[in-house]
Each structure stands twice: as C-alpha cells, then as structure tokens.
Amino acid sequence: MTAPFIAIEPRGTVLGDEVYARLGEAILDGRLAPGERLRDQELAERLGVSRTPVREALQRLARTGLVEVSPNRYTRVSIPDTALLRETHEFAVLMLGNIVRLAVARCTDDELRVLVEQLDDVIAASRADDRLGIIDGSTTLFATLTHAARNRAYVVVMREAEFVIRRNLAGWHPYIECPIRRSEAYEDFRAALLARDADWAERALRAQHGLD
C-alpha cells in the first residue's frame, strides 16, 4: 500500500463512520488492492487516528465481504470471483424490487415526479447506449427509491451494502444489450411507477435485469 491517505479531521462527523468510508473508498478506487494485507496500525498512522476506529471499520467491511479475516493469520482485501459478482447482482435486484414495491405505494406525488425525472435521465442514457450514464442515473434513482420506501431497515441495509455493491458491480453491463429494447423496458418501468402499480413495477425491474 503506497498511495497516500489524507489524515482525518473528525469535526462534525462520527470518527468510526469516517474511517469506514475512507477505507471503503480506498478499496473501490484500488488504493487498497484485492488481496492486499491490511494492518490496523499502519492504516491508523496513515489516517491520523487511533487503532480502535480502524479495527471497527475493518470489522464492518468484513461483514459486507470487502475484507477477509483469518484469525491469527491475516486481514486482507477480498478478491471477488464470478459467483460473487452474480450473487451480488441478484441481491441488489431482488432487494431493490422489494424497495420499489414500498416506494410506489408510499411516495408523495412530488417524490413520484422526482423519481420519474430521474428515470428519464436513465432512459436518455440507455437510448444513447451510455453504460456509465445508466449506472450513475440508476444509482441516483435507487437511492431516492430507498428513502421513498420509508423503511429504515432498508435504508440501513443498503447503506451498509453500498461499498460491496459498488465494488462487485463495477464492471456491470446491461442485461438487455439492444439500446432500443432496453429503453423500451425502462419505459415499461416508468409506466408502472406512474400507475403506482407495485406488482408491475417489481416485474418490470426484474425483467430489466434478467430475473423475471
């Protein structure tokens, strides 16, 4: 590990959460590479904090699967395999399907308007065959859906799973490769949102990702 860390100034934030966020982002951007050994003392020195919040952050990252711990042997960044990538995709789609069911029933009219506008951005990216635009737009859309579902448990689960989802789906490609067919599928999801039809919306979401 040679890339630098910026020391943490925990003013106005919770130190443990900030350390967790810094380490998670470092795994995502490659400063902490897959398979790299993680030593709490070294990380603490780089971040300018004590070892306690670093240990707590590593435990949280281990629970999400970004870090592997073998007692008395090593703590290291995990190495994703093909099966894990597939399983992460399934988890994200099925979880978001449940969130969508709640959100379409509970969101206000103003929230629904925002959701449709955000989905329109995804549709525009799909028509342009802009994969990164689809990813960025979908990330924004599903964050809004999660909060619109008004279920704190889902908010907590998705917050804890954020780093592992982002890491494991970094190379994601749309299930429907044809931009025209893919955009039509997004339009179907849009219609379901506008109709506030939970069953239709969940089916449309799953179909979009090959899990119908």
Backbone as CSV, one residue per row, in Angstrom:
resi,resn,N_x,N_y,N_z,CA_x,CA_y,CA_z,C_x,C_y,C_z
1,MET,0.856,-1.180,0.000,0.000,0.000,0.000,0.893,1.231,0.000
2,THR,1.008,1.923,-1.136,1.878,3.087,-1.235,1.112,4.375,-1.468
3,ALA,-0.106,4.305,-1.984,-0.884,5.518,-2.247,-1.220,6.203,-0.928
4,PRO,-1.146,7.526,-0.897,-1.354,8.238,0.371,-2.814,8.324,0.778
5,PHE,-3.025,8.478,2.071,-4.328,8.795,2.633,-4.250,10.205,3.195
6,ILE,-5.352,10.911,3.140,-5.415,12.223,3.779,-5.881,12.026,5.210
7,ALA,-5.147,12.613,6.142,-5.497,12.464,7.555,-6.913,12.972,7.810
8,ILE,-7.597,12.304,8.706,-8.983,12.626,9.009,-9.055,13.752,10.034
9,GLU,-9.942,14.690,9.768,-10.273,15.722,10.737,-11.736,15.516,11.109
10,PRO,-12.005,14.805,12.200,-13.358,14.343,12.506,-14.291,15.408,13.066
11,ARG,-14.141,16.641,12.634,-15.027,17.686,13.117,-16.384,17.563,12.422
12,GLY,-17.432,17.495,13.215,-18.774,17.429,12.657,-19.133,16.075,12.088
13,THR,-18.341,15.034,12.370,-18.658,13.710,11.856,-18.347,12.667,12.921
14,VAL,-18.830,11.470,12.711,-18.532,10.359,13.611,-17.254,9.700,13.105
15,LEU,-16.240,9.619,13.952,-14.926,9.148,13.530,-14.988,7.755,12.912
16,GLY,-15.705,6.826,13.567,-15.775,5.464,13.047,-16.377,5.408,11.656
17,ASP,-17.421,6.188,11.418,-18.057,6.217,10.099,-17.118,6.804,9.054
18,GLU,-16.360,7.815,9.450,-15.435,8.438,8.504,-14.306,7.481,8.128
19,VAL,-13.771,6.756,9.107,-12.723,5.774,8.813,-13.278,4.679,7.898
20,TYR,-14.472,4.216,8.203,-15.124,3.193,7.373,-15.272,3.688,5.934
21,ALA,-15.729,4.934,5.781,-15.926,5.488,4.446,-14.604,5.628,3.703
22,ARG,-13.565,6.088,4.408,-12.261,6.263,3.761,-11.693,4.924,3.284
23,LEU,-11.780,3.915,4.130,-11.245,2.610,3.749,-12.070,1.979,2.642
24,GLY,-13.390,2.126,2.722,-14.245,1.591,1.670,-13.944,2.216,0.323
25,GLU,-13.797,3.532,0.294,-13.476,4.214,-0.959,-12.090,3.811,-1.465
26,ALA,-11.158,3.583,-0.545,-9.814,3.169,-0.948,-9.833,1.790,-1.603
27,ILE,-10.707,0.911,-1.140,-10.857,-0.405,-1.766,-11.475,-0.247,-3.145
28,LEU,-12.467,0.625,-3.258,-13.142,0.814,-4.533,-12.221,1.418,-5.587
29,ASP,-11.390,2.384,-5.190,-10.557,3.045,-6.210,-9.202,2.369,-6.396
30,GLY,-8.938,1.278,-5.667,-7.728,0.500,-5.899,-6.532,0.886,-5.061
31,ARG,-6.654,1.928,-4.213,-5.536,2.244,-3.322,-5.267,1.078,-2.377
32,LEU,-6.315,0.353,-2.021,-6.188,-0.910,-1.301,-6.608,-1.998,-2.273
33,ALA,-5.655,-2.721,-2.794,-5.903,-3.642,-3.907,-6.431,-4.987,-3.427
34,PRO,-7.143,-5.708,-4.290,-7.612,-7.051,-3.936,-6.457,-7.930,-3.472
35,GLY,-6.649,-8.582,-2.325,-5.623,-9.450,-1.776,-4.602,-8.746,-0.898
36,GLU,-4.631,-7.420,-0.832,-3.641,-6.687,-0.039,-3.867,-6.883,1.451
37,ARG,-2.779,-7.132,2.191,-2.857,-7.279,3.642,-3.150,-5.918,4.280
38,LEU,-3.992,-5.933,5.294,-4.389,-4.713,5.983,-3.909,-4.786,7.429
39,ARG,-3.103,-3.825,7.826,-2.566,-3.780,9.189,-3.133,-2.549,9.881
40,ASP,-3.840,-2.774,10.967,-4.557,-1.674,11.605,-3.627,-0.550,12.052
41,GLN,-2.447,-0.895,12.539,-1.521,0.134,12.993,-1.086,1.029,11.834
42,GLU,-0.759,0.409,10.711,-0.314,1.173,9.545,-1.439,2.067,9.022
43,LEU,-2.640,1.518,8.945,-3.782,2.306,8.475,-4.073,3.462,9.428
44,ALA,-3.986,3.184,10.713,-4.239,4.239,11.708,-3.240,5.381,11.558
45,GLU,-1.982,5.053,11.321,-0.970,6.089,11.153,-1.233,6.914,9.893
46,ARG,-1.626,6.256,8.832,-1.893,6.967,7.580,-3.096,7.893,7.697
47,LEU,-4.075,7.480,8.479,-5.294,8.276,8.628,-5.202,9.271,9.779
48,GLY,-4.195,9.131,10.613,-4.034,10.044,11.731,-5.034,9.808,12.844
49,VAL,-5.389,8.527,13.067,-6.351,8.185,14.115,-5.768,7.050,14.958
50,SER,-6.484,6.668,16.006,-6.054,5.535,16.822,-6.436,4.230,16.123
51,ARG,-5.981,3.117,16.671,-6.264,1.822,16.055,-7.715,1.387,16.246
52,THR,-8.376,1.873,17.298,-9.741,1.406,17.599,-10.730,1.656,16.473
53,PRO,-10.868,2.892,15.940,-11.828,3.080,14.842,-11.434,2.331,13.572
54,VAL,-10.142,2.105,13.373,-9.705,1.327,12.208,-10.152,-0.121,12.358
55,ARG,-9.960,-0.689,13.544,-10.395,-2.072,13.779,-11.904,-2.206,13.594
56,GLU,-12.648,-1.233,14.103,-14.109,-1.265,13.955,-14.504,-1.182,12.484
57,ALA,-13.826,-0.323,11.728,-14.127,-0.180,10.302,-13.812,-1.471,9.546
58,LEU,-12.703,-2.109,9.879,-12.340,-3.362,9.213,-13.350,-4.462,9.529
59,GLN,-13.870,-4.471,10.757,-14.904,-5.447,11.103,-16.172,-5.220,10.290
60,ARG,-16.561,-3.955,10.111,-17.742,-3.643,9.292,-17.517,-4.052,7.841
61,LEU,-16.338,-3.766,7.330,-16.030,-4.128,5.946,-15.980,-5.640,5.779
62,ALA,-15.559,-6.354,6.817,-15.555,-7.817,6.765,-16.982,-8.360,6.714
63,ARG,-17.898,-7.720,7.448,-19.287,-8.183,7.442,-19.932,-8.031,6.067
64,THR,-19.484,-7.034,5.306,-20.047,-6.842,3.968,-19.329,-7.664,2.905
65,GLY,-18.182,-8.244,3.269,-17.454,-9.082,2.323,-16.321,-8.379,1.594
66,LEU,-16.078,-7.111,1.877,-14.974,-6.415,1.211,-13.624,-6.772,1.817
67,VAL,-13.641,-7.233,3.052,-12.412,-7.614,3.753,-12.563,-9.047,4.248
68,GLU,-11.478,-9.799,4.174,-11.432,-11.173,4.689,-10.544,-11.210,5.923
69,VAL,-11.021,-11.898,6.943,-10.247,-12.017,8.175,-10.042,-13.487,8.507
70,SER,-8.786,-13.881,8.681,-8.451,-15.216,9.149,-7.715,-15.033,10.471
71,PRO,-8.350,-15.370,11.608,-7.759,-15.101,12.925,-6.326,-15.598,13.034
72,ASN,-5.486,-14.716,13.536,-4.073,-15.009,13.771,-3.282,-15.260,12.487
73,ARG,-3.904,-14.968,11.335,-3.183,-15.167,10.076,-3.126,-13.876,9.266
74,TYR,-4.280,-13.371,8.880,-4.253,-12.160,8.054,-5.613,-11.457,8.062
75,THR,-5.560,-10.186,7.715,-6.729,-9.393,7.352,-6.377,-8.783,6.000
76,ARG,-7.196,-9.011,5.011,-6.849,-8.546,3.670,-8.090,-8.139,2.883
77,VAL,-7.871,-7.400,1.823,-8.961,-7.034,0.915,-9.396,-8.297,0.179
78,SER,-10.682,-8.541,0.128,-11.178,-9.744,-0.530,-11.008,-9.651,-2.046
79,ILE,-11.012,-10.809,-2.677,-10.879,-10.899,-4.135,-12.195,-11.450,-4.680
80,PRO,-12.980,-10.650,-5.382,-14.272,-11.132,-5.882,-14.090,-12.172,-6.987
81,ASP,-14.956,-13.179,-6.988,-14.949,-14.163,-8.064,-16.247,-14.046,-8.867
82,THR,-16.347,-14.826,-9.914,-17.505,-14.731,-10.812,-18.810,-15.024,-10.084
83,ALA,-18.800,-16.031,-9.218,-20.017,-16.386,-8.492,-20.456,-15.251,-7.579
84,LEU,-19.498,-14.598,-6.919,-19.833,-13.500,-6.019,-20.430,-12.329,-6.791
85,LEU,-19.902,-12.037,-7.964,-20.445,-10.954,-8.775,-21.893,-11.252,-9.162
86,ARG,-22.161,-12.497,-9.544,-23.525,-12.896,-9.905,-24.449,-12.795,-8.695
87,GLU,-23.973,-13.263,-7.568,-24.798,-13.242,-6.358,-25.073,-11.811,-5.890
88,THR,-24.085,-10.929,-6.039,-24.290,-9.531,-5.665,-25.340,-8.892,-6.553
89,HIS,-25.304,-9.209,-7.834,-26.307,-8.684,-8.769,-27.696,-9.164,-8.375
90,GLU,-27.827,-10.449,-8.068,-29.122,-10.988,-7.643,-29.617,-10.294,-6.384
91,PHE,-28.728,-10.145,-5.412,-29.098,-9.499,-4.154,-29.606,-8.088,-4.400
92,ALA,-28.853,-7.320,-5.195,-29.217,-5.922,-5.421,-30.561,-5.814,-6.122
93,VAL,-30.788,-6.619,-7.148,-32.042,-6.532,-7.908,-33.232,-6.969,-7.059
94,LEU,-33.087,-8.074,-6.346,-34.202,-8.568,-5.535,-34.501,-7.621,-4.373
95,MET,-33.461,-7.076,-3.752,-33.670,-6.111,-2.677,-34.362,-4.857,-3.204
96,LEU,-33.891,-4.363,-4.334,-34.489,-3.163,-4.904,-35.909,-3.413,-5.385
97,GLY,-36.201,-4.642,-5.788,-37.577,-4.974,-6.162,-38.522,-4.786,-4.989
98,ASN,-38.095,-5.221,-3.806,-38.911,-5.030,-2.605,-39.030,-3.548,-2.241
99,ILE,-37.940,-2.820,-2.404,-37.959,-1.389,-2.120,-38.920,-0.671,-3.061
100,VAL,-38.870,-1.041,-4.335,-39.770,-0.425,-5.315,-41.229,-0.648,-4.942
101,ARG,-41.548,-1.844,-4.485,-42.930,-2.148,-4.101,-43.421,-1.171,-3.034
102,LEU,-42.579,-0.897,-2.042,-42.972,0.027,-0.985,-42.994,1.468,-1.477
103,ALA,-41.994,1.828,-2.271,-41.861,3.222,-2.695,-43.033,3.682,-3.551
104,VAL,-43.496,2.834,-4.473,-44.582,3.281,-5.357,-45.882,3.470,-4.581
105,ALA,-46.014,2.776,-3.468,-47.226,2.913,-2.667,-47.125,4.068,-1.670
106,ARG,-45.917,4.407,-1.226,-45.757,5.344,-0.124,-45.239,6.724,-0.524
107,CYS,-44.654,6.851,-1.701,-44.069,8.136,-2.066,-45.155,9.188,-2.302
108,THR,-44.807,10.431,-2.044,-45.732,11.528,-2.306,-45.757,11.811,-3.814
109,ASP,-46.701,12.627,-4.237,-46.769,12.995,-5.652,-45.510,13.739,-6.082
110,ASP,-44.982,14.588,-5.202,-43.744,15.309,-5.537,-42.571,14.344,-5.664
111,GLU,-42.504,13.376,-4.768,-41.436,12.371,-4.851,-41.574,11.544,-6.120
112,LEU,-42.803,11.217,-6.480,-43.016,10.449,-7.704,-42.549,11.240,-8.921
113,ARG,-42.809,12.535,-8.921,-42.356,13.379,-10.027,-40.837,13.337,-10.134
114,VAL,-40.147,13.428,-8.995,-38.684,13.375,-8.990,-38.197,12.016,-9.491
115,LEU,-38.837,10.948,-9.039,-38.446,9.598,-9.472,-38.572,9.450,-10.985
116,VAL,-39.658,9.943,-11.538,-39.863,9.841,-12.987,-38.817,10.673,-13.731
117,GLU,-38.491,11.853,-13.208,-37.461,12.674,-13.834,-36.112,11.969,-13.811
118,GLN,-35.806,11.328,-12.700,-34.535,10.600,-12.603,-34.522,9.398,-13.542
119,LEU,-35.652,8.725,-13.646,-35.736,7.594,-14.572,-35.613,8.071,-16.013
120,ASP,-36.143,9.245,-16.315,-35.999,9.801,-17.660,-34.527,10.010,-18.012
121,ASP,-33.706,10.374,-17.023,-32.269,10.509,-17.262,-31.653,9.153,-17.606
122,VAL,-32.114,8.106,-16.916,-31.618,6.755,-17.217,-32.041,6.340,-18.619
123,ILE,-33.276,6.632,-18.974,-33.777,6.283,-20.305,-32.975,7.005,-21.381
124,ALA,-32.675,8.278,-21.156,-31.873,9.037,-22.121,-30.493,8.410,-22.285
125,ALA,-29.886,7.987,-21.170,-28.574,7.340,-21.236,-28.672,6.004,-21.964
126,SER,-29.769,5.289,-21.741,-29.958,3.999,-22.410,-30.080,4.182,-23.915
127,ARG,-30.851,5.182,-24.321,-31.017,5.432,-25.761,-29.687,5.793,-26.409
128,ALA,-28.830,6.492,-25.647,-27.512,6.861,-26.168,-26.502,5.728,-26.019
129,ASP,-26.925,4.609,-25.438,-26.064,3.454,-25.173,-24.867,3.860,-24.307
130,ASP,-25.151,4.715,-23.313,-24.143,5.240,-22.398,-24.181,4.416,-21.112
131,ARG,-23.301,3.405,-21.009,-23.333,2.490,-19.872,-23.069,3.222,-18.562
132,LEU,-22.067,4.088,-18.547,-21.761,4.809,-17.314,-22.894,5.752,-16.926
133,GLY,-23.555,6.324,-17.934,-24.702,7.177,-17.657,-25.848,6.396,-17.051
134,ILE,-26.038,5.168,-17.524,-27.074,4.300,-16.962,-26.752,3.987,-15.500
135,ILE,-25.483,3.655,-15.227,-25.075,3.316,-13.863,-25.261,4.507,-12.927
136,ASP,-24.764,5.669,-13.348,-24.865,6.854,-12.493,-26.326,7.241,-12.259
137,GLY,-27.120,7.217,-13.328,-28.530,7.569,-13.193,-29.288,6.582,-12.334
138,SER,-28.981,5.302,-12.485,-29.660,4.272,-11.704,-29.290,4.373,-10.232
139,THR,-28.032,4.715,-9.951,-27.602,4.888,-8.564,-28.411,5.993,-7.884
140,THR,-28.574,7.111,-8.572,-29.362,8.220,-8.036,-30.821,7.818,-7.862
141,LEU,-31.375,7.155,-8.875,-32.777,6.735,-8.835,-33.046,5.804,-7.665
142,PHE,-32.197,4.813,-7.463,-32.477,3.823,-6.432,-32.187,4.343,-5.030
143,ALA,-31.322,5.342,-4.915,-31.157,6.000,-3.620,-32.447,6.733,-3.248
144,THR,-33.046,7.394,-4.226,-34.312,8.100,-3.981,-35.428,7.121,-3.669
145,LEU,-35.478,6.019,-4.394,-36.495,4.993,-4.135,-36.351,4.425,-2.725
146,THR,-35.117,4.193,-2.296,-34.887,3.616,-0.973,-35.449,4.521,0.116
147,HIS,-35.229,5.802,0.006,-35.747,6.731,1.012,-37.268,6.909,0.870
148,ALA,-37.769,6.831,-0.364,-39.210,6.964,-0.585,-39.978,5.765,-0.037
149,ALA,-39.296,4.630,0.160,-39.958,3.442,0.704,-40.330,3.619,2.172
150,ARG,-39.680,4.584,2.838,-39.964,4.900,4.235,-39.868,3.664,5.140
151,ASN,-38.750,2.972,4.978,-38.469,1.814,5.813,-37.008,1.927,6.244
152,ARG,-36.801,2.229,7.525,-35.444,2.487,7.994,-34.538,1.264,7.895
153,ALA,-35.117,0.082,7.992,-34.306,-1.132,7.887,-33.673,-1.243,6.501
154,TYR,-34.448,-0.933,5.470,-33.901,-0.976,4.112,-32.810,0.079,3.934
155,VAL,-33.014,1.253,4.508,-32.008,2.312,4.407,-30.697,1.845,5.028
156,VAL,-30.773,1.220,6.209,-29.572,0.746,6.895,-28.890,-0.355,6.091
157,VAL,-29.672,-1.323,5.609,-29.098,-2.444,4.850,-28.405,-1.947,3.583
158,MET,-29.074,-1.065,2.845,-28.495,-0.576,1.599,-27.280,0.299,1.861
159,ARG,-27.278,1.040,2.976,-26.112,1.856,3.309,-24.912,0.965,3.611
160,GLU,-25.125,-0.092,4.384,-24.027,-0.998,4.726,-23.550,-1.777,3.502
161,ALA,-24.465,-2.054,2.581,-24.108,-2.854,1.401,-23.559,-2.012,0.257
162,GLU,-23.566,-0.688,0.425,-23.212,0.197,-0.693,-21.843,-0.107,-1.281
163,PHE,-20.818,-0.228,-0.433,-19.468,-0.419,-0.954,-19.321,-1.745,-1.691
164,VAL,-19.867,-2.817,-1.120,-19.702,-4.115,-1.775,-20.484,-4.173,-3.081
165,ILE,-21.652,-3.521,-3.137,-22.406,-3.476,-4.390,-21.630,-2.691,-5.433
166,ARG,-21.109,-1.531,-5.043,-20.363,-0.713,-5.996,-19.103,-1.431,-6.481
167,ARG,-18.399,-2.116,-5.583,-17.179,-2.828,-5.980,-17.500,-4.002,-6.903
168,ASN,-18.480,-4.814,-6.500,-18.743,-6.043,-7.233,-19.481,-5.819,-8.542
169,LEU,-20.150,-4.679,-8.677,-20.874,-4.405,-9.917,-20.178,-3.336,-10.750
170,ALA,-18.918,-3.060,-10.447,-18.192,-2.016,-11.175,-18.102,-2.313,-12.667
171,GLY,-18.033,-3.592,-13.031,-17.943,-3.955,-14.439,-19.274,-4.350,-15.045
172,TRP,-20.356,-3.909,-14.406,-21.699,-4.293,-14.844,-21.994,-3.836,-16.265
173,HIS,-22.677,-4.713,-17.005,-23.184,-4.370,-18.328,-24.681,-4.667,-18.358
174,PRO,-25.448,-3.834,-19.041,-26.903,-4.061,-19.082,-27.242,-5.459,-19.564
175,TYR,-28.245,-6.073,-18.946,-28.694,-7.405,-19.355,-29.245,-7.361,-20.771
176,ILE,-30.026,-6.331,-21.081,-30.572,-6.165,-22.429,-29.586,-5.314,-23.212
177,GLU,-28.903,-5.905,-24.187,-27.840,-5.206,-24.890,-28.362,-4.216,-25.921
178,CYS,-29.469,-4.524,-26.566,-30.009,-3.645,-27.601,-30.532,-2.358,-26.960
179,PRO,-30.025,-1.185,-27.337,-30.487,0.067,-26.733,-31.982,0.311,-26.903
180,ILE,-32.540,-0.112,-28.030,-33.970,0.119,-28.279,-34.805,-0.738,-27.340
181,ARG,-34.515,-2.030,-27.278,-35.273,-2.923,-26.399,-35.060,-2.562,-24.929
182,ARG,-33.826,-2.204,-24.581,-33.531,-1.837,-23.202,-34.308,-0.577,-22.808
183,SER,-34.353,0.400,-23.692,-35.069,1.639,-23.403,-36.567,1.392,-23.294
184,GLU,-37.080,0.483,-24.107,-38.500,0.125,-24.017,-38.799,-0.508,-22.661
185,ALA,-37.868,-1.303,-22.158,-38.055,-1.926,-20.842,-38.063,-0.863,-19.749
186,TYR,-37.193,0.129,-19.869,-37.213,1.234,-18.902,-38.520,2.016,-18.995
187,GLU,-39.036,2.185,-20.213,-40.315,2.875,-20.388,-41.441,2.100,-19.703
188,ASP,-41.348,0.776,-19.748,-42.343,-0.054,-19.068,-42.281,0.171,-17.556
189,PHE,-41.070,0.243,-17.029,-40.885,0.525,-15.606,-41.429,1.916,-15.263
190,ARG,-41.216,2.859,-16.142,-41.715,4.227,-15.943,-43.235,4.242,-15.852
191,ALA,-43.870,3.506,-16.759,-45.334,3.454,-16.753,-45.846,2.830,-15.465
192,ALA,-45.134,1.817,-14.973,-45.539,1.162,-13.731,-45.432,2.115,-12.545
193,LEU,-44.372,2.924,-12.527,-44.226,3.913,-11.460,-45.384,4.913,-11.498
194,LEU,-45.678,5.437,-12.678,-46.736,6.429,-12.812,-48.093,5.856,-12.407
195,ALA,-48.280,4.560,-12.670,-49.538,3.905,-12.306,-49.573,3.509,-10.836
196,ARG,-48.456,3.664,-10.150,-48.317,3.225,-8.755,-48.748,1.766,-8.603
197,ASP,-48.317,0.953,-9.557,-48.653,-0.475,-9.561,-47.427,-1.250,-9.074
198,ALA,-47.467,-1.690,-7.821,-46.300,-2.324,-7.199,-45.907,-3.622,-7.893
199,ASP,-46.905,-4.464,-8.218,-46.596,-5.737,-8.879,-45.938,-5.503,-10.227
200,TRP,-46.511,-4.614,-11.002,-45.989,-4.298,-12.329,-44.578,-3.724,-12.229
201,ALA,-44.379,-2.804,-11.287,-43.076,-2.160,-11.144,-41.985,-3.173,-10.784
202,GLU,-42.296,-4.090,-9.862,-41.295,-5.088,-9.480,-40.999,-6.033,-10.634
203,ARG,-42.032,-6.458,-11.356,-41.818,-7.333,-12.514,-40.966,-6.640,-13.572
204,ALA,-41.254,-5.371,-13.819,-40.511,-4.626,-14.818,-39.034,-4.489,-14.427
205,LEU,-38.793,-4.239,-13.151,-37.419,-4.110,-12.678,-36.657,-5.421,-12.829
206,ARG,-37.294,-6.516,-12.425,-36.628,-7.812,-12.546,-36.356,-8.171,-13.997
207,ALA,-37.335,-7.910,-14.857,-37.165,-8.222,-16.285,-36.008,-7.431,-16.867
208,GLN,-35.863,-6.196,-16.418,-34.779,-5.328,-16.914,-33.409,-5.947,-16.628
209,HIS,-33.345,-6.754,-15.559,-32.060,-7.327,-15.134,-32.011,-8.854,-15.293
210,GLY,-32.937,-9.396,-16.039,-32.907,-10.833,-16.328,-33.300,-11.724,-15.197
211,LEU,-34.084,-11.217,-14.231,-34.508,-12.019,-13.096,-36.034,-12.111,-13.027
212,ASP,-36.698,-11.988,-14.156,-38.163,-12.032,-14.159,-38.634,-13.454,-13.908
